[in-house]
């Protein structure tokens, strides 16, 4: 089952015309799996230190293994959803988290 959630993403636009300080936050809507086969496979602690939220990582890995997509296909599908992620990043995620997800399928 897919559920729509809002994930905060950061843009590179300056805040209030200022060229200094942290970037402003935007919202990207993303449909991710909720409480499905992959829930509970990777713990939240295993995602610590990654740039992207665990929902995005798990969704990319799930798409790659579930639909036998190429890494570039996964990257393009995420771009259509407003999340810019390279195919190399998806490859690294599938190597790190992929075996757990593949076993759950």
N, C-alpha and C positions, 0 to 999 in steps of 0.2 A: 504494500500500500504506500502511495506517495503522499507526503504531506508538505504543504508550502510553509516555509519558515523564512524569517528575515535574518540575514547574516550581516553584521557590520563589516564593511570593507573601507579601506582608506584610499582617498584620492590624493593626487599630488598638487591639487589646487591650493594656493595660499589662503589663509583665513583672513578675512577683512582687508584684503589687499596687502597684507604683510608678507614679506618674503622669508620671514624667519618663523621658528616655532614648528610644532607638530602639524602634520597634514589634517585636513578636516575629514570627518567620518561621513560616509554615505551608506546607503542601504542597498544591498543586492538581494533580490528574491530568488530563492533556489528551491527547487523541489528535491527533497532528499528522502531516502528510505527511513521510515520510522518503525521501530520495534519489529523488524523483519528478521530474516535469517542471519543478517550480519550483526544484529544488536548483541553487544556483550562479547564479541570476538576479540577486539582489541580494547584494552583498558584505556581510560582517559589519561592515565599516567604515561602510556606509551606515546602519546601525541605531544607531550611537553617539549617545547623548544622548536616546534614547527611554525612556519609563518602563517599557514592557513588553518582554519578551524577544523576540528576532527570530522565534522559533517561533510566538508568538501573532500577531504582526503578519503574518507570511507566511501563516498559516492563515486569518486574517480576509480578507486580500486574495484569497487563492485561492478561498475559499468565495464571495465576492462575484462574482467573474468566472466561475468554473466553473459555478455553479448559477443564475446570474442572479437572485440574492436581492436584496432591498432592504437598505438600510443598517440599518434597524431589525430586520430578520430576522436579519442577521448578529450584531447586538448581542444579541438574544434567545437565539440558539443558543450564543453564548459564555457568556451568563449561566447557561444550563443546565449548562454544563461547569464553572461556578464561577469564571469570569473576568468581572468587571464592567468593561465597556467601553462608552462611549456611541456612539451612531450617528454623532455628529460626529467622533469620533476615528477611526472606521472610514472616514469620508469623506476625512479628511485623509490617512490611510494609502493609500487607493486612488488619490488624486490624486498622491501622491509615488511610490509603488511600482507602481501599477497598470499602467502601460503596459508595463513589463518583463514582468510576469506575463501580461498579455493576449497579448503577442507570443509567449510561450513556450507558450501553449495552442494 
